[in-house]
Amino acid sequence: MTEFFGNIKEELKRKDIYVFTPKGDVIELPSGSTPVDFAYKIHSWIGQHAVYARINGQLMSVKTVLNYGDCVEIDTEENARP
């Protein structure tokens, strides 16, 4: 029985998450993704120039792990590099 629940727990960890753009578009990402992953999914230029993120309206690091249902906005700077 313990093995069964262990397998379910591992399967749930691998599930994709769905986050939203400020316009309400749904973006599918692997569990454990960060705003940088989100940025690259939107466009490679945004990923390359991401400086920080707003997650559910709060300023956060681009290294923050995203959760299912988060609304993510990426702020960029022309001279920023990963």
C-alpha positions in Angstrom: 0.0 0.0 0.0 2.9 2.4 0.8 4.4 1.7 -2.6 1.0 2.6 -4.3 0.8 6.0 -2.6 4.5 6.6 -3.3 3.8 6.0 -7.0 0.8 8.4 -7.0 2.9 11.0 -5.2 5.6 10.8 -7.8 3.1 10.9 -10.6 1.5 14.1 -9.2 5.0 15.7 -9.0 5.4 15.1 -12.8 2.1 16.7 -13.8 2.0 19.8 -15.8 0.8 23.1 -14.3 -1.3 25.7 -16.0 -0.5 29.4 -15.4 -2.0 32.5 -16.9 -0.8 35.6 -18.8 -2.1 39.0 -17.7 -4.5 38.8 -20.7 -5.9 35.4 -19.5 -4.1 33.1 -21.9 -3.3 29.7 -20.5 0.3 28.5 -20.6 1.1 24.8 -19.9 4.4 24.2 -18.1 6.1 21.2 -16.4 5.7 21.1 -12.6 8.6 23.0 -11.0 8.8 25.6 -13.7 9.9 29.2 -13.0 9.0 32.6 -14.5 12.1 32.1 -16.8 10.5 29.0 -18.2 7.3 30.9 -18.7 9.1 33.7 -20.4 10.8 31.4 -22.9 7.5 29.7 -23.6 6.1 33.1 -24.6 9.0 34.2 -26.7 12.8 33.6 -26.7 13.5 37.3 -26.6 11.4 37.7 -23.4 13.3 34.8 -21.8 16.6 36.3 -22.7 15.8 39.7 -21.3 13.6 38.7 -18.2 14.5 40.7 -15.2 11.8 40.0 -12.7 8.2 38.7 -12.6 4.9 39.7 -11.1 3.2 36.6 -9.8 -0.4 37.2 -8.8 0.4 40.9 -8.7 3.4 40.6 -6.4 7.0 41.4 -7.5 9.0 38.1 -7.3 12.3 36.7 -8.5 12.4 35.0 -11.9 13.7 31.9 -9.9 10.4 31.5 -8.0 8.7 28.1 -8.6 5.3 28.6 -10.1 2.1 27.1 -8.9 -1.0 25.9 -10.7 -3.2 28.9 -11.5 -0.6 31.6 -11.0 -1.0 34.8 -13.1 2.5 35.6 -14.4 3.8 38.9 -15.9 7.4 39.2 -17.0 9.3 42.5 -16.9 12.2 42.8 -19.3 15.2 45.1 -20.0 16.9 45.5 -23.3 20.4 45.0 -21.8 19.5 42.1 -19.5 21.1 38.7 -20.0 20.3 35.4 -18.3 
